[in-house]
Amino acid sequence: MQFNFNSAEPIYLQVSQQIEDAIFTGGFKEGEQIPSTTEVSNQFHINPATVLKGMNQLVTRGLIEKHRGVGMFVVVGAHDQIKEERKQDFNRKYVARLVTEARRLNISKKELIKLIEQRYQ
């Protein structure tokens, strides 16, 4: 994990995002324990409450769960949930804008599909 202490993005969100990225890329596998709040805070010199706030964001989203007295674990299905959320986000942020701009330029659906297929090659 790497944190940008000069970023406008709060550290707790960076903690949350980096753990999510690690789950998505397989760094933390489903059912696997993630580093404790204390471990992360000590290693990166971050307030434990800040780390916990970031982790609690993931608990609220159902990506990790607390096992009292044991630690935090990646929930089974977390990878697929993240993938689905990211697909929806991609659709909202990129695909919707792409289609809107294509319409403004009078690019037909068929032409747009052809342009996309060319980029895939």
N, C-alpha and C positions, 0 to 999 in steps of 0.2 A: 504494500500500500504506500501511496505517496500523497501527501497533502500539500495544498498550496495555501499557506497562511496569509498570503497577500491577495487572495481571490475575494471577490464580492460574494461568492457562494459560501454560506456558513459551513463550518467544519463538520457539524453533525450531518449535513446533507452529503458532504464529500464521503464521510464514513459510510453512510447508507448506500450511496451510489457505488462505491468501490466493493463493498460486500456483495451487492447485487451483481455487479460485473463479474466478480469471482464465481458466483453461483452460475451465471449464464455461460461463462467460458469453461466451466468444469474445475476451476481452482478449488471450490468447495462443492463436494458432491452431496446429492440428496441423502439425508439420514446422517450426514457427517457433522461432527461438532465444529463450530467456528471458534476462533480465538476469543478468550474472555475479554470483558470490558477492561479488566485490570491489565491483561497482557497488551492490548492495543494501546491503552493510555500510557503505560510505561515505555513501550517500544517507541512511540511517536511523540511522547511528551505532550499529551492531550489530556485535558481534564476528564476524569472518568465519567462525570455526568454528561459531558458532550458526546462521548462515545456511546453511552447508554441511550441517549436521545436518538442518535442515528440508528442504533440497533432496534429500538422500539418502533421506529418507522417501518422497519421490515417485519416486525412482529405484527403490527397493525394490518399490514398488507397480506399477512399469511404466508410469508416466504421463509421465516425462521420462527422457531418456537422455543420457549423457555422450559427447561426441565429443572424444576426447583432443586437447588443444591448440587446440580451437575453442570449446567451450562446451557448454551444456546446451540440449537441444531437446525440444519437446513431441512425444511419440510419436503416430504415426498411430493413431487408435482411442481415444485418451485421453478425449476428450469422451464417447463412448458408454460407456466403462468407468466414468467418474465418474457418469454418469446412471444406469447400472444399479446401482451401489453405493448411490447415494442413494435409488433406488426401494426397494431391499431394506431400507435403514435406515428409510425412511418406513413400510414395512410393519411392521417390528419395533416401532418406537417408537409409531406412531400407530394404524395399522389394527388391530393385535392388541389394543391397549388399548380401542379403540372397540368392537370386537366383544365383548370380555369385558364391558365395561360395559353394552352393549346386552342381552346375555344376563342380566345381573344385574337389569336393569330389565324383563325379559320383553318386550323389543322384538323382534318377529319379523324375519327376514331381509328380508321384503317391506317392512315398515315402515321398517327401517333404510335400505334402498335408496331408498325414497321421500323420507326425510329428507335423504339425501345429494343426491338429484336437485334438491330444493328449494333447497339451498344453492348449487348450480351455476348456478341461474338468476339 
